[in-house]
C-alpha cells in the first residue's frame, strides 16, 4: 500500500509563514524511494489543481511555479520519504488545499491534502 500524509496547514495572516510536511509510507515508496520525485500542488475553490513545487529523488534539483518563487522552498531530508514545503510571506491568493505528490516511474500518488488559509 502506498500512502502520502500531509500536515502543517492552518489559518494565518498575510505575511506569515507555514511549513507543510509530507510523509510517504508503504512498500511501494520504500522500495523505490531512490526513484521517486516528490512535489506539492494546490487547489483553490473553483479552480484547477496547479503545480507549486517539485524536488527530485536526490533532493538537489527543484522547480517552482512562478507565483511562489522566492517565497516557498521545497526540501527533502536524507530519509527520502519525507518532503517539506516552507512557505514564507504568505498571501491571500495562496489560500488553497495543498496536496503532496509522489511520482514513481510516471505513476502519480496523492495525499488527502492539508488546508492553508491566508487572511489579509
Backbone as a printed PyTorch tensor [residue, N CA C, xyz], in Angstrom:
tensor([[[  0.8380,  -1.1840,   0.0000],
         [  0.0000,   0.0000,   0.0000],
         [  0.8760,   1.2370,   0.0000]],

        [[  0.4850,   2.2450,  -0.7670],
         [  1.2380,   3.4840,  -0.8440],
         [  0.4010,   4.6050,  -0.2540]],

        [[  0.9820,   5.3290,   0.6730],
         [  0.2340,   6.3870,   1.3450],
         [  1.0960,   7.6290,   1.5130]],

        [[  0.4950,   8.7670,   1.2520],
         [  1.1330,  10.0590,   1.4880],
         [  0.2680,  10.8260,   2.4810]],

        [[  0.8900,  11.3330,   3.5320],
         [  0.1430,  12.0480,   4.5590],
         [  0.7430,  13.4280,   4.7460]],

        [[ -0.0830,  14.4420,   4.5320],
         [  0.3460,  15.8270,   4.7030],
         [ -0.0390,  16.3380,   6.0800]],

        [[  0.7010,  17.3370,   6.5310],
         [  0.3720,  18.0210,   7.7660],
         [  0.9850,  19.4200,   7.7220]],

        [[  0.5530,  20.2640,   8.6610],
         [  1.1610,  21.5810,   8.7950],
         [  0.3330,  22.7330,   8.2860]],

        [[ -0.8130,  22.4500,   7.6850],
         [ -1.6580,  23.5370,   7.2110],
         [ -2.2870,  24.2940,   8.3710]],

        [[ -2.9410,  25.3800,   8.0380],
         [ -3.6050,  26.1610,   9.0790],
         [ -4.0890,  27.4880,   8.5400]],

        [[ -4.5960,  28.3130,   9.4460],
         [ -5.0780,  29.6510,   9.1140],
         [ -4.0980,  30.6810,   9.6470]],

        [[ -3.6090,  31.5350,   8.7600],
         [ -2.6050,  32.5280,   9.1400],
         [ -2.9570,  33.8780,   8.5300]],

        [[ -2.2060,  34.8960,   8.9390],
         [ -2.3540,  36.2310,   8.3850],
         [ -1.3760,  36.4120,   7.2150]],

        [[ -1.7050,  37.3270,   6.3360],
         [ -0.7950,  37.6530,   5.2390],
         [  0.5660,  38.0550,   5.8030]],

        [[  1.6290,  37.5390,   5.1750],
         [  2.9730,  37.8180,   5.6410],
         [  3.5400,  36.7650,   6.5740]],

        [[  2.6790,  35.9060,   7.0860],
         [  3.1260,  34.8390,   7.9880],
         [  3.7690,  33.7020,   7.2030]],

        [[  4.2730,  32.7290,   7.9530],
         [  4.9250,  31.5630,   7.3530],
         [  4.2830,  30.2810,   7.8640]],

        [[  4.3900,  29.2410,   7.0570],
         [  3.9700,  27.9040,   7.4370],
         [  4.9440,  26.9000,   6.8380]],

        [[  5.0440,  25.7320,   7.4740],
         [  5.8060,  24.6510,   6.8880],
         [  4.9130,  23.4280,   6.7680]],

        [[  4.7390,  22.9690,   5.5560],
         [  3.9810,  21.7500,   5.3080],
         [  4.9240,  20.5540,   5.2780]],

        [[  4.4210,  19.4360,   5.7580],
         [  5.1990,  18.1970,   5.7460],
         [  4.4120,  17.1260,   5.0150]],

        [[  5.1470,  16.2230,   4.3890],
         [  4.5280,  15.0840,   3.7160],
         [  5.4030,  13.8670,   3.9700]],

        [[  4.7700,  12.8180,   4.4660],
         [  5.4860,  11.5740,   4.7300],
         [  4.8960,  10.4660,   3.8690]],

        [[  5.7690,   9.7760,   3.1630],
         [  5.3500,   8.6490,   2.3360],
         [  5.5980,   7.3490,   3.0860]],

        [[  4.6500,   6.4520,   3.0210],
         [  4.8170,   5.1570,   3.6770],
         [  4.2520,   4.0570,   2.7930]],

        [[  4.6660,   2.8440,   3.0750],
         [  4.2150,   1.7270,   2.2770],
         [  5.3500,   1.1430,   1.4680]],

        [[  5.1720,  -0.0980,   1.1020],
         [  6.2390,  -0.8100,   0.4250],
         [  6.5880,  -0.2080,  -0.9240]],

        [[  5.6070,   0.3320,  -1.6170],
         [  5.8840,   0.9330,  -2.9210],
         [  6.9140,   2.0370,  -2.7980]],

        [[  6.7380,   2.8830,  -1.8060],
         [  7.6530,   4.0060,  -1.6500],
         [  8.9890,   3.5570,  -1.0800]],

        [[  8.9680,   2.6980,  -0.1290],
         [ 10.2250,   2.2930,   0.4930],
         [ 11.0900,   1.5110,  -0.4770]],

        [[ 10.4610,   0.8260,  -1.4100],
         [ 11.2230,   0.0590,  -2.3890],
         [ 11.8220,   0.9540,  -3.4620]],

        [[ 11.0910,   1.9840,  -3.8380],
         [ 11.5170,   2.8220,  -4.9530],
         [ 11.8550,   4.2450,  -4.5450]],

        [[ 12.2200,   4.4570,  -3.2980],
         [ 12.4820,   5.8310,  -2.8560],
         [ 13.5950,   6.4850,  -3.6460]],

        [[ 14.5170,   5.6650,  -4.1840],
         [ 15.6200,   6.2120,  -4.9520],
         [ 15.1590,   6.7170,  -6.3030]],

        [[ 13.9390,   6.3760,  -6.6650],
         [ 13.4300,   6.6900,  -7.9960],
         [ 12.1660,   7.5460,  -7.9170]],

        [[ 11.9400,   8.2010,  -6.8030],
         [ 10.6990,   8.9250,  -6.5940],
         [ 10.9170,  10.4240,  -6.4860]],

        [[ 10.2910,  11.1600,  -7.3800],
         [ 10.2090,  12.6030,  -7.2240],
         [  9.0430,  12.9160,  -6.3020]],

        [[  9.1410,  14.0190,  -5.5870],
         [  8.0340,  14.4470,  -4.7320],
         [  7.7130,  15.9090,  -5.0180]],

        [[  6.4740,  16.2540,  -4.8160],
         [  6.0890,  17.6250,  -5.1180],
         [  4.8550,  18.0540,  -4.3660]],

        [[  4.5160,  19.3210,  -4.5530],
         [  3.3230,  19.9100,  -3.9530],
         [  2.4890,  20.5770,  -5.0420]],

        [[  1.1990,  20.3670,  -4.9130],
         [  0.2210,  21.0160,  -5.7810],
         [ -0.8190,  21.6570,  -4.8770]],

        [[ -1.5910,  22.5820,  -5.4270],
         [ -2.6530,  23.2010,  -4.6360],
         [ -3.8810,  23.4210,  -5.4910]],

        [[ -5.0020,  23.4770,  -4.7960],
         [ -6.2660,  23.7050,  -5.4860],
         [ -7.1180,  24.6480,  -4.6630]],

        [[ -7.4210,  25.7890,  -5.2400],
         [ -8.2980,  26.7610,  -4.6020],
         [ -9.7370,  26.4750,  -5.0230]],

        [[-10.7180,  26.9030,  -4.2370],
         [-12.1240,  26.6580,  -4.5920],
         [-12.4540,  27.2000,  -5.9730]],

        [[-13.0650,  26.3460,  -6.7950],
         [-13.4730,  26.7610,  -8.1260],
         [-12.3640,  26.8070,  -9.1470]],

        [[-11.1630,  26.3510,  -8.7650],
         [-10.0330,  26.3960,  -9.6950],
         [ -9.4460,  25.0100,  -9.9070]],

        [[ -8.6550,  24.8930, -10.9670],
         [ -7.9600,  23.6410, -11.2480],
         [ -6.8060,  23.4540, -10.2620]],

        [[ -6.4450,  22.2040, -10.0700],
         [ -5.2580,  21.9270,  -9.2600],
         [ -4.0380,  22.4200, -10.0370]],

        [[ -3.1260,  23.0800,  -9.3200],
         [ -1.9610,  23.6410, -10.0000],
         [ -0.6700,  23.2250,  -9.3040]],

        [[  0.3780,  23.1880, -10.1100],
         [  1.7010,  22.8400,  -9.6160],
         [  2.2410,  23.9460,  -8.7150]],

        [[  2.9160,  23.5450,  -7.6460],
         [  3.5560,  24.5090,  -6.7490],
         [  5.0710,  24.3330,  -6.7550]],

        [[  5.5390,  23.1170,  -6.4480],
         [  6.9760,  22.8800,  -6.3610],
         [  7.2550,  21.3910,  -6.5080]],

        [[  8.4830,  21.0750,  -6.9240],
         [  8.8770,  19.6790,  -7.0880],
         [ 10.3400,  19.5200,  -6.7280]],

        [[ 10.6760,  18.3470,  -6.2170],
         [ 12.0550,  18.0300,  -5.8760],
         [ 12.3350,  16.6020,  -6.3110]],

        [[ 13.5300,  16.3730,  -6.8710],
         [ 13.7990,  15.0370,  -7.3710],
         [ 14.2930,  14.1180,  -6.2480]],

        [[ 14.5550,  12.8650,  -6.6000],
         [ 14.8880,  11.8630,  -5.5960],
         [ 16.1570,  12.2200,  -4.8400]],

        [[ 17.0840,  12.9260,  -5.5040],
         [ 18.3440,  13.2550,  -4.8570],
         [ 18.1980,  14.3740,  -3.8340]],

        [[ 17.1220,  15.1350,  -3.9650],
         [ 16.9540,  16.2820,  -3.0880],
         [ 17.7200,  17.5130,  -3.5270]],

        [[ 18.3330,  17.4290,  -4.6850],
         [ 19.1720,  18.5180,  -5.1750],
         [ 18.4310,  19.3990,  -6.1800]],

        [[ 17.7290,  18.7860,  -7.0970],
         [ 17.0650,  19.5160,  -8.1780],
         [ 15.6350,  19.8590,  -7.8130]],

        [[ 15.3230,  21.1540,  -7.9130],
         [ 13.9940,  21.6290,  -7.5620],
         [ 13.4230,  22.5060,  -8.6740]],

        [[ 12.1090,  22.6520,  -8.6620],
         [ 11.4510,  23.5760,  -9.5740],
         [ 10.2420,  24.1660,  -8.8610]],

        [[  9.8750,  25.3810,  -9.2710],
         [  8.7960,  26.1080,  -8.6030],
         [  7.8860,  26.7860,  -9.6180]],

        [[  6.6480,  26.9500,  -9.2210],
         [  5.7470,  27.7830, -10.0000],
         [  6.1830,  29.2360,  -9.8510]],

        [[  5.9580,  30.0220, -10.8840],
         [  6.3700,  31.4260, -10.8320],
         [  5.7420,  32.1610,  -9.6570]],

        [[  4.5200,  31.8180,  -9.3320],
         [  3.7930,  32.5360,  -8.2850],
         [  4.4010,  32.3710,  -6.8990]],

        [[  5.2300,  31.3440,  -6.7170],
         [  5.7740,  31.0880,  -5.3800],
         [  7.2960,  31.2110,  -5.3280]],

        [[  7.9330,  31.4310,  -6.4620],
         [  9.3940,  31.5420,  -6.4800],
         [  9.8620,  32.6430,  -5.5490]],

        [[ 10.8850,  32.3270,  -4.7780],
         [ 11.4300,  33.3050,  -3.8410],
         [ 10.7190,  33.3340,  -2.5080]],

        [[  9.5520,  32.7040,  -2.4220],
         [  8.8060,  32.6900,  -1.1600],
         [  8.6980,  31.2750,  -0.5770]],

        [[  8.5910,  30.2890,  -1.4410],
         [  8.4420,  28.9060,  -0.9980],
         [  9.7330,  28.1370,  -1.2470]],

        [[ 10.0190,  27.1900,  -0.3640],
         [ 11.2020,  26.3490,  -0.5170],
         [ 10.8210,  24.9030,  -0.2510]],

        [[ 11.1240,  24.0400,  -1.2040],
         [ 10.8660,  22.6090,  -1.0260],
         [ 12.1790,  21.9210,  -0.6750]],

        [[ 12.1250,  21.0450,   0.3180],
         [ 13.3150,  20.3100,   0.7350],
         [ 12.9580,  18.8460,   0.9520]],

        [[ 14.0340,  18.0560,   1.0450],
         [ 13.8420,  16.6160,   1.2080],
         [ 15.0290,  16.0860,   1.9840]],

        [[ 14.8270,  15.6420,   3.2070],
         [ 15.9420,  15.1450,   4.0010],
         [ 16.4640,  13.8210,   3.4550]],

        [[ 17.5160,  13.3520,   4.0490],
         [ 18.1720,  12.1430,   3.5600],
         [ 17.2900,  10.9020,   3.6220]],

        [[ 16.2450,  10.9630,   4.4320],
         [ 15.3560,   9.8130,   4.5340],
         [ 14.6140,   9.5460,   3.2340]],

        [[ 14.5160,  10.5660,   2.3860],
         [ 13.9290,  10.4390,   1.0420],
         [ 12.4190,  10.2790,   1.0260]],

        [[ 11.8250,   9.7960,   2.1160],
         [ 10.3880,   9.5510,   2.1050],
         [  9.6070,  10.7020,   2.7250]],

        [[ 10.2530,  11.8140,   2.9380],
         [  9.6160,  12.9940,   3.5190],
         [  9.9790,  14.2000,   2.6720]],

        [[  9.0320,  15.1090,   2.5270],
         [  9.3380,  16.3750,   1.8960],
         [  8.6640,  17.4850,   2.6780]],

        [[  9.2850,  18.6450,   2.6770],
         [  8.7540,  19.8080,   3.3660],
         [  8.5650,  20.9450,   2.3630]],

        [[  7.5830,  21.7580,   2.6410],
         [  7.3770,  22.9720,   1.8640],
         [  7.3250,  24.1390,   2.8380]],

        [[  8.3870,  24.9170,   2.8460],
         [  8.4240,  26.1030,   3.6820],
         [  7.8120,  27.2440,   2.8870]],

        [[  6.7990,  27.8810,   3.4600],
         [  6.0820,  28.9450,   2.7710],
         [  6.2200,  30.2290,   3.5760]],

        [[  6.9370,  31.1850,   3.0030],
         [  7.1250,  32.4900,   3.6450],
         [  6.3260,  33.5660,   2.9290]],

        [[  6.1320,  34.6750,   3.6070],
         [  5.4380,  35.8240,   3.0060],
         [  4.1280,  35.3960,   2.3440]],

        [[  3.3300,  34.6720,   3.0840],
         [  2.0920,  34.1470,   2.5140],
         [  1.1330,  35.2680,   2.1380]],

        [[  0.4090,  35.0220,   1.0500],
         [ -0.5560,  35.9800,   0.5300],
         [ -1.9450,  35.3460,   0.5290]],

        [[ -2.9910,  36.1530,   0.5330],
         [ -4.3470,  35.5810,   0.4660],
         [ -4.5330,  34.6670,  -0.7450]],

        [[ -3.8760,  34.9750,  -1.8410],
         [ -4.0100,  34.1310,  -3.0370],
         [ -3.3260,  32.7750,  -2.9090]],

        [[ -2.5920,  32.5660,  -1.8310],
         [ -2.0210,  31.2480,  -1.5560],
         [ -3.0320,  30.3200,  -0.8880]],

        [[ -4.1850,  30.8570,  -0.5340],
         [ -5.2150,  30.0450,   0.1010],
         [ -5.6540,  28.9160,  -0.8200]],

        [[ -5.5530,  27.6810,  -0.3210],
         [ -5.8920,  26.5110,  -1.1310],
         [ -5.7270,  25.2530,  -0.2920]],

        [[ -6.1810,  24.1540,  -0.8450],
         [ -5.8520,  22.8490,  -0.3050],
         [ -4.5390,  22.4460,  -0.9630]],

        [[ -3.5730,  22.0760,  -0.1560],
         [ -2.2590,  21.6900,  -0.6610],
         [ -2.1130,  20.1720,  -0.6240]],

        [[ -1.7110,  19.6130,  -1.7640],
         [ -1.5940,  18.1780,  -1.9060],
         [ -0.1500,  17.7740,  -2.1530]],

        [[  0.2490,  16.7180,  -1.4680],
         [  1.5600,  16.1370,  -1.7030],
         [  1.4520,  15.1340,  -2.8540]],

        [[  2.4760,  15.1140,  -3.6680],
         [  2.5190,  14.2050,  -4.8090],
         [  3.8110,  13.4060,  -4.7820]],

        [[  3.6910,  12.1140,  -5.0310],
         [  4.8480,  11.2500,  -5.2130],
         [  4.7600,  10.6230,  -6.5900]],

        [[  5.8370,  10.6980,  -7.3490],
         [  5.8220,  10.1580,  -8.7110],
         [  6.9350,   9.1330,  -8.8720]],

        [[  6.5260,   7.9230,  -9.1790],
         [  7.4870,   6.8430,  -9.3940],
         [  7.2720,   6.3010, -10.7960]],

        [[  8.2740,   6.4730, -11.6240],
         [  8.2570,   5.9340, -12.9900],
         [  6.9770,   6.2910, -13.7190]],

        [[  6.5870,   7.5460, -13.5900],
         [  5.4300,   8.0570, -14.3130],
         [  4.0960,   7.8280, -13.6440]],

        [[  4.0820,   7.1550, -12.5180],
         [  2.8310,   6.9010, -11.7950],
         [  2.7250,   7.8970, -10.6370]],

        [[  1.5960,   8.5940, -10.5590],
         [  1.3750,   9.6010,  -9.5310],
         [  0.5900,   9.0450,  -8.3570]],

        [[  1.0370,   9.4310,  -7.1700],
         [  0.3310,   9.1120,  -5.9330],
         [  0.0300,  10.4360,  -5.2310]],

        [[ -1.1160,  10.4940,  -4.5550],
         [ -1.5600,  11.7440,  -3.9360],
         [ -1.9400,  11.5450,  -2.4840]],

        [[ -1.6990,  12.5930,  -1.6970],
         [ -2.1960,  12.6220,  -0.3380],
         [ -3.5970,  13.1900,  -0.3080]],

        [[ -4.1540,  13.2800,   0.8960],
         [ -5.5220,  13.7680,   1.0670],
         [ -5.5860,  15.2950,   1.1050]],

        [[ -4.4670,  15.9260,   1.3280],
         [ -4.4200,  17.3850,   1.3190],
         [ -4.4390,  17.9950,   2.7060]],

        [[ -3.8910,  19.2000,   2.7980],
         [ -3.9310,  19.9740,   4.0250],
         [ -4.3020,  21.4090,   3.6490]],

        [[ -5.2240,  21.9820,   4.4010],
         [ -5.7770,  23.2890,   4.0410],
         [ -4.8920,  24.4200,   4.5500]],

        [[ -4.6280,  25.3690,   3.6820],
         [ -3.9190,  26.5960,   4.0420],
         [ -4.8520,  27.7680,   3.7470]],

        [[ -5.0880,  28.5730,   4.7510],
         [ -5.9540,  29.7410,   4.5870],
         [ -5.1880,  30.9760,   5.0410]],

        [[ -5.0750,  31.9590,   4.1560],
         [ -4.3350,  33.1810,   4.4480],
         [ -5.3010,  34.3560,   4.3860]],

        [[ -5.4370,  35.0610,   5.4750],
         [ -6.3420,  36.2090,   5.5110],
         [ -5.5520,  37.5120,   5.4520]],

        [[ -6.1840,  38.5200,   4.8880],
         [ -5.4900,  39.8060,   4.7170],
         [ -5.6590,  40.6980,   5.9270]]])
